[in-house]
Amino acid sequence: MERLTDKIGNTYCVKGCGSNCKYGFEYCSKEDWENCETIADVIDKLADYEELEEQGRLVKLPCKVGDTVYCIFSRYTKCTFNNEEFDEYSCQGCEYECDSKKENYVQGMIAYSLDWIVTNLKKFGKTAFLTKSESEAKLKELRGGEDE
């Protein structure tokens, strides 16, 4: 759909009809809305969005494709005896007591597709964040308030 509004300063205005505007306006503000056909288009478009929202089909995404997202991941540290990360299969039968520990870390990554964003939607605010500082604050919380 074509965008019907613009922001001029702190005011949202409806884009005028351009050369078709019988009033000659480039932009219309509330004072100009009487008898304007463009306003009818704006109301129709707004109504479409409101219908979608009421039906639960309008989703506001936390980011756009190409944005950097900071995610919290888990990994195991290397065991001092065999210099490998803990793996329940390769560690079976090992004669040493494994000192590998699970640790969380932050990694920035690119939201590479709309599918990736939608798939990870429920993780935003929990293990996926839009700023590094938010992710690091959550990481500190997960560690019990301690920095590593």
N, CA, C and O of each residue as an XYZ file, in Angstrom:
592
protein
N       0.829     -1.189      0.000
C       0.000      0.000      0.000
C       0.868      1.244      0.000
O       1.954      1.274      0.578
N       0.368      2.248     -0.651
C       1.079      3.513     -0.709
C       0.907      4.260      0.612
O      -0.174      4.265      1.202
N       1.986      4.887      1.063
C       1.928      5.668      2.299
C       1.095      6.921      2.062
O       1.294      7.630      1.075
N       0.164      7.191      2.970
C      -0.741      8.323      2.827
C      -0.425      9.476      3.767
O      -1.044     10.536      3.669
N       0.534      9.287      4.683
C       0.875     10.335      5.635
C       2.363     10.620      5.623
O       3.162      9.784      5.200
N       2.731     11.800      6.087
C       4.122     12.194      6.302
C       4.180     12.932      7.630
O       3.176     13.461      8.107
N       5.367     12.958      8.217
C       5.543     13.723      9.445
C       6.318     14.986      9.095
O       7.427     14.926      8.566
N       5.721     16.116      9.396
C       6.364     17.403      9.154
C       6.550     18.044     10.514
O       5.585     18.453     11.160
N       7.800     18.127     10.941
C       8.058     18.592     12.301
C       7.510     17.560     13.264
O       7.861     16.383     13.179
N       6.653     17.987     14.180
C       6.026     17.066     15.142
C       4.587     16.726     14.759
O       3.861     16.129     15.554
N       4.173     17.100     13.557
C       2.788     16.915     13.151
C       2.682     15.915     12.015
O       3.408     16.001     11.025
N       1.764     14.958     12.171
C       1.482     14.044     11.073
C       0.493     14.717     10.138
O      -0.522     15.256     10.579
N       0.789     14.685      8.856
C      -0.077     15.284      7.857
C      -0.419     14.238      6.808
O       0.352     13.312      6.553
N      -1.570     14.401      6.218
C      -1.983     13.541      5.119
C      -1.363     14.116      3.855
O      -1.417     15.322      3.613
N      -0.770     13.229      3.048
C      -0.217     13.695      1.789
C      -1.360     14.211      0.935
O      -2.404     13.568      0.822
N      -1.162     15.352      0.346
C      -2.191     15.924     -0.516
C      -2.299     15.148     -1.813
O      -1.550     14.204     -2.066
N      -3.223     15.558     -2.600
C      -3.465     14.874     -3.866
C      -2.464     15.313     -4.926
O      -2.567     14.912     -6.085
N      -1.497     16.136     -4.531
C      -0.523     16.630     -5.500
C      -1.195     17.554     -6.489
O      -1.925     18.465     -6.098
N      -0.960     17.331     -7.743
C      -1.541     18.203     -8.770
C      -3.056     18.021     -8.879
O      -3.740     18.853     -9.475
N      -3.588     16.922     -8.298
C      -5.026     16.684     -8.347
C      -5.791     17.373     -7.221
O      -7.022     17.387     -7.237
N      -5.093     17.940     -6.254
C      -5.767     18.547     -5.109
C      -6.489     19.816     -5.544
O      -5.880     20.762     -6.043
N      -7.795     19.809     -5.341
C      -8.570     20.970     -5.780
C      -8.269     22.217     -4.957
O      -8.617     23.333     -5.342
N      -7.603     22.000     -3.795
C      -7.228     23.140     -2.957
C      -5.781     23.567     -3.189
O      -5.348     24.602     -2.682
N      -5.032     22.770     -3.960
C      -3.639     23.093     -4.245
C      -2.687     22.769     -3.114
O      -1.563     23.270     -3.086
N      -3.127     21.925     -2.167
C      -2.278     21.597     -1.024
C      -1.294     20.478     -1.369
O      -1.649     19.522     -2.057
N      -0.068     20.604     -0.891
C       0.880     19.492     -0.986
C       0.632     18.544      0.186
O       0.718     17.325      0.038
N       0.323     19.117      1.353
C      -0.003     18.340      2.547
C      -1.259     18.919      3.171
O      -1.511     20.122      3.091
N      -2.036     18.060      3.786
C      -3.259     18.501      4.452
C      -3.118     18.290      5.954
O      -2.636     17.246      6.395
N      -3.527     19.256      6.723
C      -3.615     19.078      8.165
C      -5.093     19.015      8.529
O      -5.950     19.116      7.651
N      -5.396     18.851      9.803
C      -6.793     18.668     10.219
C      -7.712     19.774      9.706
O      -8.874     19.524      9.387
N      -7.189     20.989      9.629
C      -8.013     22.114      9.201
C      -8.436     21.986      7.740
O      -9.434     22.582      7.335
N      -7.687     21.214      6.940
C      -7.936     21.110      5.498
C      -8.783     19.905      5.117
O      -9.019     19.692      3.928
N      -9.256     19.102      6.081
C      -9.812     17.799      5.771
C     -11.255     17.788      5.277
O     -11.712     16.773      4.753
N     -11.959     18.862      5.427
C     -13.364     18.854      4.981
C     -13.434     18.632      3.478
O     -12.717     19.278      2.714
N     -14.291     17.726      3.061
C     -14.573     17.467      1.645
C     -13.353     17.019      0.836
O     -13.293     17.271     -0.367
N     -12.403     16.374      1.460
C     -11.198     15.929      0.749
C     -11.285     14.424      0.486
O     -11.478     13.639      1.414
N     -11.142     14.029     -0.773
C     -11.225     12.611     -1.138
C     -10.045     11.803     -0.601
O     -10.184     10.613     -0.320
N      -8.887     12.443     -0.457
C      -7.714     11.739      0.065
C      -7.963     11.264      1.487
O      -7.505     10.191      1.877
N      -8.692     12.066      2.265
C      -9.012     11.688      3.642
C      -9.815     10.398      3.657
O      -9.616      9.561      4.537
N     -10.704     10.225      2.717
C     -11.485      8.988      2.635
C     -10.555      7.793      2.428
O     -10.771      6.733      3.015
N      -9.520      7.957      1.595
C      -8.537      6.882      1.378
C      -7.767      6.576      2.664
O      -7.509      5.417      2.987
N      -7.407      7.636      3.388
C      -6.677      7.455      4.649
C      -7.547      6.700      5.645
O      -7.067      5.788      6.319
N      -8.808      7.066      5.743
C      -9.712      6.400      6.682
C      -9.886      4.939      6.305
O      -9.909      4.075      7.182
N     -10.011      4.643      5.007
C     -10.132      3.251      4.550
C      -8.892      2.437      4.919
O      -8.994      1.304      5.389
N      -7.731      3.029      4.699
C      -6.486      2.317      5.003
C      -6.357      2.080      6.508
O      -5.976      0.990      6.934
N      -6.670      3.090      7.305
C      -6.627      2.947      8.753
C      -7.605      1.875      9.211
O      -7.291      1.070     10.088
N      -8.782      1.870      8.618
C      -9.793      0.857      8.969
C      -9.279     -0.545      8.648
O      -9.511     -1.479      9.415
N      -8.580     -0.701      7.517
C      -7.997     -2.011      7.165
C      -7.018     -2.470      8.243
O      -7.046     -3.625      8.668
N      -6.149     -1.552      8.683
C      -5.177     -1.902      9.726
C      -5.872     -2.246     11.039
O      -5.477     -3.187     11.727
N      -6.908     -1.484     11.385
C      -7.623     -1.752     12.630
C      -8.333     -3.103     12.578
O      -8.369     -3.822     13.577
N      -8.892     -3.450     11.430
C      -9.529     -4.763     11.266
C      -8.503     -5.878     11.451
O      -8.752     -6.854     12.158
N      -7.359     -5.723     10.813
C      -6.299     -6.731     10.953
C      -5.855     -6.865     12.403
O      -5.637     -7.974     12.892
N      -5.723     -5.724     13.091
C      -5.304     -5.744     14.495
C      -6.341     -6.466     15.350
O      -5.980     -7.287     16.193
N      -7.616     -6.174     15.145
C      -8.673     -6.817     15.924
C      -8.738     -8.318     15.657
O      -9.111     -9.088     16.542
N      -8.383     -8.735     14.458
C      -8.393    -10.153     14.098
C      -7.107    -10.861     14.530
O      -6.958    -12.066     14.330
N      -6.182    -10.107     15.123
C      -4.916    -10.691     15.556
C      -3.976    -11.004     14.402
O      -3.099    -11.857     14.536
N      -4.145    -10.323     13.269
C      -3.321    -10.590     12.095
C      -2.352     -9.468     11.778
O      -1.668     -9.516     10.756
N      -2.280     -8.459     12.632
C      -1.343     -7.361     12.434
C      -0.234     -7.519     13.462
O      -0.495     -7.486     14.664
N       0.977     -7.686     13.012
C       2.108     -7.924     13.900
C       3.101     -6.787     13.748
O       3.497     -6.437     12.636
N       3.496     -6.218     14.866
C       4.555     -5.209     14.862
C       5.847     -5.935     15.195
O       6.025     -6.433     16.307
N       6.742     -5.990     14.225
C       7.998     -6.714     14.402
C       8.975     -5.888     15.229
O       8.966     -4.660     15.142
N       9.808     -6.533     16.023
C      10.744     -5.808     16.876
C      11.914     -5.192     16.114
O      12.589     -4.300     16.630
N      12.158     -5.661     14.893
C      13.267     -5.147     14.094
C      12.969     -5.407     12.626
O      11.959     -6.024     12.285
N      13.850     -4.934     11.768
C      13.691     -5.192     10.345
C      14.835     -6.084      9.856
O      15.852     -6.229     10.534
N      14.662     -6.664      8.704
C      15.703     -7.505      8.113
C      16.953     -6.655      7.942
O      16.892     -5.537      7.430
N      18.086     -7.197      8.375
C      19.362     -6.487      8.282
C      19.809     -5.844      9.580
O      20.970     -5.454      9.700
N      18.906     -5.721     10.571
C      19.280     -5.152     11.875
C      20.166     -6.128     12.638
O      20.095     -7.340     12.437
N      21.001     -5.582     13.513
C      21.797     -6.421     14.401
C      20.970     -6.749     15.632
O      20.387     -5.863     16.258
N      20.925     -8.033     15.972
C      20.210     -8.519     17.143
C      21.243     -9.195     18.035
O      22.077     -9.961     17.550
N      21.192     -8.918     19.332
C      22.139     -9.494     20.283
C      21.453    -10.643     21.018
O      20.478    -10.448     21.743
N      21.986    -11.839     20.812
C      21.363    -13.041     21.354
C      22.226    -13.650     22.453
O      23.454    -13.579     22.414
N      21.557    -14.248     23.430
C      22.251    -14.970     24.495
C      22.213    -16.452     24.147
O      21.146    -17.033     23.951
N      23.388    -17.045     24.077
C      23.533    -18.464     23.774
C      24.224    -19.162     24.941
O      24.783    -18.507     25.820
N      24.183    -20.485     24.944
C      24.872    -21.292     25.962
C      25.903    -22.175     25.293
O      25.726    -22.615     24.157
N      26.965    -22.424     26.001
C      27.995    -23.360     25.547
C      28.683    -23.935     26.779
O      28.514    -23.430     27.889
N      29.450    -24.980     26.576
C      30.219    -25.570     27.671
C      31.676    -25.158     27.551
O      32.210    -25.037     26.448
N      32.314    -24.944     28.698
C      33.748    -24.670     28.704
C      34.488    -25.976     28.450
O      33.904    -27.056     28.539
N      35.749    -25.875     28.140
C      36.542    -27.080     27.874
C      36.966    -27.736     29.183
O      37.320    -27.071     30.157
N      36.917    -29.044     29.167
C      37.357    -29.842     30.314
C      38.883    -29.774     30.375
O      39.546    -29.885     29.344
N      39.441    -29.595     31.562
C      40.903    -29.475     31.678
C      41.619    -30.801     31.389
O      42.797    -30.805     31.033
N      40.908    -31.927     31.543
C      41.570    -33.217     31.351
C      41.693    -33.613     29.877
O      42.745    -34.092     29.453
N      40.634    -33.419     29.101
C      40.731    -33.839     27.703
C      40.606    -32.670     26.721
O      40.554    -32.889     25.511
N      40.557    -31.460     27.213
C      40.539    -30.241     26.411
C      39.393    -30.215     25.397
O      39.553    -29.706     24.287
N      38.236    -30.765     25.781
C      37.060    -30.754     24.918
C      35.862    -30.229     25.701
O      35.797    -30.328     26.926
N      34.909    -29.662     24.943
C      33.665    -29.240     25.571
C      32.881    -30.470     26.002
O      32.999    -31.543     25.409
N      32.081    -30.293     27.044
C      31.264    -31.396     27.524
C      30.337    -31.866     26.417
O      29.715    -31.061     25.724
N      30.255    -33.157     26.263
C      29.352    -33.795     25.307
C      28.975    -35.126     25.937
O      29.830    -35.979     26.171
N      27.679    -35.294     26.210
C      27.269    -36.489     26.956
C      27.642    -37.790     26.243
O      27.715    -38.839     26.882
N      27.876    -37.739     24.941
C      28.228    -38.957     24.214
C      29.726    -39.227     24.263
O      30.144    -40.353     24.532
N      30.534    -38.206     24.006
C      31.978    -38.435     23.998
C      32.554    -38.515     25.411
O      33.654    -39.032     25.601
N      31.827    -38.013     26.391
C      32.325    -38.050     27.766
C      31.955    -39.349     28.487
O      32.473    -39.622     29.570
N      31.075    -40.142     27.901
C      30.713    -41.402     28.543
C      31.937    -42.310     28.590
O      32.651    -42.473     27.601
N      32.156    -42.881     29.735
C      33.292    -43.775     29.905
C      34.598    -43.061     30.197
O      35.628    -43.710     30.378
N      34.575    -41.731     30.248
C      35.789    -40.982     30.560
C      36.146    -41.254     32.018
O      35.271    -41.222     32.883
N      37.407    -41.518     32.297
C      37.821    -41.864     33.655
C      38.006    -40.647     34.557
O      38.167    -40.790     35.770
N      37.985    -39.455     33.974
C      38.183    -38.240     34.755
C      36.836    -37.593     35.085
O      35.859    -37.744     34.352
N      36.813    -36.879     36.191
C      35.616    -36.106     36.518
C      35.664    -34.816     35.692
O      36.606    -34.031     35.788
N      34.649    -34.627     34.901
C      34.636    -33.488     33.974
C      34.385    -32.189     34.734
O      33.479    -32.114     35.564
N      35.185    -31.174     34.449
C      34.997    -29.873     35.081
C      34.464    -28.843     34.083
O      34.510    -27.637     34.329
N      33.964    -29.335     32.967
C      33.353    -28.457     31.977
C      32.064    -27.879     32.560
O      31.284    -28.592     33.190
N      31.852    -26.590     32.345
C      30.670    -25.919     32.892
C      29.914    -25.212     31.777
O      30.491    -24.741     30.797
N      28.617    -25.158     31.963
C      27.775    -24.446     31.009
C      27.898    -22.953     31.290
O      27.827    -22.520     32.441
N      28.083    -22.165     30.222
C      28.176    -20.722     30.375
C      27.340    -20.039     29.297
O      27.166    -20.568     28.199
N      26.833    -18.873     29.624
C      26.068    -18.083     28.672
C      26.955    -16.969     28.127
O      27.847    -16.479     28.820
N      26.703    -16.575     26.882
C      27.465    -15.497     26.262
C      26.563    -14.757     25.279
O      25.537    -15.276     24.840
N      26.967    -13.537     24.946
C      26.216    -12.707     24.010
C      26.922    -12.708     22.669
O      28.145    -12.594     22.583
N      26.117    -12.840     21.624
C      26.682    -12.759     20.275
C      25.745    -11.916     19.419
O      24.541    -12.168     19.364
N      26.310    -10.912     18.752
C      25.530    -10.105     17.826
C      25.386    -10.848     16.515
O      26.334    -11.464     16.029
N      24.199    -10.785     15.950
C      23.977    -11.423     14.664
C      22.993    -10.592     13.852
O      22.251     -9.773     14.395
N      23.001    -10.815     12.559
C      22.121    -10.064     11.671
C      20.788    -10.795     11.529
O      20.753    -12.005     11.306
N      19.709    -10.056     11.659
C      18.375    -10.619     11.385
C      18.287    -10.748      9.859
O      17.917     -9.799      9.167
N      18.629    -11.914      9.355
C      18.873    -12.086      7.922
C      17.630    -12.298      7.080
O      17.696    -12.207      5.854
N      16.491    -12.579      7.713
C      15.270    -12.767      6.924
C      14.044    -12.523      7.788
O      14.106    -12.562      9.017
N      12.949    -12.276      7.128
C      11.678    -12.125      7.834
C      11.330    -13.418      8.560
O      10.807    -13.380      9.673
N      11.615    -14.557      7.942
C      11.365    -15.847      8.587
C      12.134    -15.955      9.903
O      11.588    -16.434     10.897
N      13.406    -15.511      9.923
C      14.220    -15.576     11.142
C      13.586    -14.711     12.230
O      13.496    -15.130     13.384
N      13.152    -13.516     11.868
C      12.556    -12.601     12.850
C      11.294    -13.222     13.441
O      11.121    -13.240     14.660
N      10.411    -13.734     12.577
C       9.150    -14.306     13.045
C       9.402    -15.549     13.893
O       8.745    -15.745     14.916
N      10.346    -16.388     13.477
C      10.675    -17.599     14.233
C      11.172    -17.259     15.637
O      10.889    -17.986     16.588
N      11.901    -16.172     15.767
C      12.494    -15.786     17.047
C      11.699    -14.719     17.792
O      12.193    -14.155     18.768
N      10.489    -14.438     17.352
C       9.665    -13.383     17.935
C       9.505    -13.519     19.445
O       9.610    -12.529     20.169
N       9.253    -14.723     19.924
C       9.022    -14.942     21.356
C      10.299    -14.797     22.181
O      10.228    -14.688     23.405
N      11.445    -14.795     21.542
C      12.720    -14.687     22.263
C      13.112    -13.239     22.547
O      13.959    -12.984     23.403
N      12.491    -12.269     21.820
C      12.850    -10.873     22.041
C      12.464    -10.452     23.453
O      11.334    -10.656     23.897
N      13.429     -9.862     24.142
C      13.226     -9.462     25.535
C      13.612    -10.545     26.520
O      13.680    -10.292     27.723
N      13.870    -11.765     26.024
C      14.262    -12.880     26.895
C      15.697    -13.305     26.600
O      16.555    -13.272     27.483
N      15.954    -13.707     25.348
C      17.317    -14.081     24.959
C      17.750    -13.384     23.673
O      18.853    -13.632     23.185
N      16.919    -12.532     23.123
C      17.261    -11.744     21.931
C      16.912    -10.287     22.214
O      15.824     -9.977     22.700
N      17.863     -9.390     21.899
C      17.706     -7.980     22.248
C      18.186     -7.096     21.102
O      19.002     -7.510     20.278
N      17.670     -5.879     21.066
C      18.044     -4.946     20.005
C      19.300     -4.147     20.326
O      19.895     -3.547     19.431
N      19.712     -4.131     21.596
C      20.947     -3.431     21.963
C      21.851     -4.365     22.757
O      21.397     -5.264     23.464
N      23.129     -4.118     22.615
C      24.106     -4.934     23.341
C      23.967     -4.725     24.842
O      24.124     -5.668     25.617
N      23.673     -3.493     25.258
C      23.555     -3.216     26.692
C      22.383     -3.973     27.313
O      22.494     -4.448     28.444
N      21.255     -4.095     26.594
C      20.124     -4.872     27.100
C      20.504     -6.340     27.260
O      20.174     -6.971     28.263
N      21.198     -6.871     26.267
C      21.576     -8.290     26.324
C      22.575     -8.543     27.450
O      22.503     -9.564     28.133
N      23.495     -7.621     27.637
C      24.482     -7.785     28.709
C      23.838     -7.662     30.087
O      24.250     -8.346     31.024
N      22.837     -6.803     30.220
C      22.111     -6.686     31.493
C      21.375     -7.993     31.798
O      21.371     -8.450     32.941
N      20.755     -8.592     30.784
C      20.062     -9.868     30.973
C      21.063    -10.976     31.291
O      20.797    -11.838     32.128
N      22.203    -10.949     30.626
C      23.250    -11.934     30.891
C      23.719    -11.831     32.339
O      23.923    -12.845     33.005
N      23.888    -10.609     32.818
C      24.285    -10.403     34.217
C      23.214    -10.945     35.160
O      23.533    -11.549     36.184
N      21.949    -10.730     34.815
C      20.838    -11.251     35.617
C      20.869    -12.778     35.632
O      20.666    -13.388     36.681
N      21.120    -13.397     34.488
C      21.185    -14.854     34.409
C      22.345    -15.418     35.255
O      22.269    -16.531     35.773
N      23.373    -14.652     35.373
C      24.544    -15.069     36.162
C      24.382    -14.740     37.639
O      25.318    -14.913     38.419
N      23.224    -14.275     38.021
C      22.988    -13.948     39.428
C      23.581    -12.634     39.844
O      23.950    -12.454     41.004
N      23.679    -11.703     38.905
C      24.206    -10.381     39.219
C      25.714    -10.273     39.144
O      26.279     -9.232     39.478
N      26.374    -11.339     38.709
C      27.833    -11.321     38.624
C      28.290    -11.167     37.186
O      27.708    -11.755     36.274
N      29.345    -10.364     36.984
C      29.990    -10.277     35.674
C      31.086    -11.326     35.604
O      31.658    -11.714     36.622
N      31.364    -11.769     34.419
C      32.440    -12.749     34.284
C      33.726    -12.070     33.912
O      34.751    -12.734     33.752
